[in-house]
Amino acid sequence: MKVILKADIKGVGKKDQIINVSDGYVRNFLFPKNLAVEANTENLNKLKAKQDSQKFQKNQEKEEAMKIADKMSKIILKIKVKAGENGKIFGGVSAREISQELEKQYKIIVDKKKIDLKETIKTLGMQNVEVKLFEGVIGKIKIDVIS
């Protein structure tokens, strides 16, 4: 019997996948636990509509991420820190601080986890930092650390 899974089932399949399983397994396990629905034309049409909607949503998010990446490439983020005489920073500039300054200065909201910073910035001057905005969309931002 062909069924559409409503949830991930280990060893069977993933959510929204169409699989062919025995009638007994469907009647005794999948249907009573509400883990699957029969793959009739109505349910297949609902699944297709849901997948199309998800695809459209993903494309919208990707376009938005590309706009933000384009905007980021044109800005220079200035971050003021306390520094010693030899140009060493007390502490460092972390991804959290970069995220907060982006929001404060340019109204761009980026999660600190998406900022690709190998280690905190500990020197004054210009730094280039990558921000992973979406799958395959990476924004580059110039950060000017000043004392």
C-alpha positions in Angstrom: 0.0 0.0 0.0 1.3 3.5 -0.8 1.3 6.0 2.0 2.5 9.5 2.7 4.5 9.7 5.9 3.5 12.5 8.4 6.7 12.1 10.5 10.3 10.8 10.2 10.3 7.0 11.0 13.7 5.4 11.5 14.3 2.7 9.0 11.2 3.6 7.0 11.4 7.1 5.6 11.3 10.8 6.1 8.3 13.2 6.6 6.3 13.9 3.4 7.9 10.9 1.6 5.7 8.5 -0.4 6.6 4.9 0.4 5.2 1.5 -0.4 4.7 -0.7 2.7 2.7 -3.8 3.6 -1.0 -3.5 4.5 -0.5 -5.0 7.9 2.2 -2.5 8.9 -0.1 0.3 7.8 -3.2 -1.0 9.6 -1.5 -2.0 12.8 1.2 0.6 13.2 1.2 3.7 10.9 -2.6 4.5 10.9 -3.3 4.0 14.6 -0.3 6.2 15.6 -1.3 8.8 13.0 2.2 8.5 11.3 0.9 8.2 7.8 -2.0 8.9 5.4 -3.1 7.0 2.4 -1.5 8.2 -0.9 -4.8 8.9 -2.7 -5.2 11.8 -5.2 -6.5 14.3 -2.6 -3.6 13.7 -0.2 -1.1 13.7 -3.1 -2.5 17.1 -4.2 -2.2 18.5 -0.7 1.4 17.3 -0.5 2.3 18.9 -3.8 0.7 22.2 -2.8 2.6 22.1 0.5 5.9 21.4 -1.3 5.3 24.2 -3.8 4.5 26.6 -0.9 7.8 25.6 0.9 9.8 26.1 -2.4 8.2 29.5 -2.9 9.0 30.5 0.7 12.6 29.3 0.4 13.0 31.4 -2.8 11.7 34.5 -1.1 14.1 34.0 1.8 17.0 33.5 -0.6 16.1 36.8 -2.5 15.9 38.6 0.8 19.3 37.2 1.9 20.8 38.3 -1.4 19.5 41.9 -0.9 21.1 42.0 2.6 24.4 40.6 1.2 24.5 43.3 -1.4 23.7 46.0 1.2 26.5 44.6 3.5 29.1 44.7 0.8 28.7 48.5 0.6 29.0 49.3 4.3 32.0 49.8 6.6 31.0 48.9 10.2 32.9 51.1 12.7 33.4 49.6 16.2 34.9 51.6 18.9 37.0 49.8 21.6 39.5 50.5 24.3 43.0 49.9 23.2 46.5 50.1 24.6 49.4 52.2 23.2 50.7 49.5 20.9 47.3 49.0 19.2 46.3 45.9 21.2 42.6 45.8 22.2 41.5 45.1 25.7 39.4 41.9 25.3 38.4 41.7 21.7 35.6 42.2 19.2 33.3 39.1 19.2 30.6 38.0 16.8 28.0 39.2 19.3 29.3 42.7 19.3 29.4 42.8 15.5 25.8 41.6 15.4 24.7 44.3 17.9 26.6 47.1 16.0 25.1 46.0 12.7 21.6 46.3 14.2 22.4 49.6 15.9 24.1 51.4 13.0 22.4 49.9 9.9 19.2 48.2 11.1 20.4 44.8 9.7 19.5 42.0 12.0 21.9 39.0 11.8 22.2 36.1 14.3 25.7 36.1 15.9 26.0 32.4 15.0 25.9 33.2 11.3 29.0 35.5 11.6 32.0 33.5 10.5 34.7 34.7 12.9 37.5 32.2 13.5 38.5 34.1 16.7 37.8 37.4 18.3 39.3 40.5 16.6 42.2 41.6 18.8 43.9 44.3 16.6 42.9 47.8 15.4 42.3 48.5 11.7 40.2 47.0 8.9 39.0 43.4 9.0 36.9 41.4 6.4 34.3 39.1 7.9 31.9 36.7 6.2 28.3 36.3 7.2 26.4 33.2 6.2 22.9 34.6 5.4 21.3 31.6 3.7 22.3 28.4 1.9 24.9 29.5 -0.7 24.5 33.2 0.2 27.5 34.7 2.0 27.7 38.4 2.7 31.1 40.1 3.2 31.4 43.0 5.6 34.3 45.3 6.3 34.8 46.1 10.0 36.9 49.1 11.0 38.1 48.7 14.6 39.0 52.1 16.1 40.1 53.1 19.6 
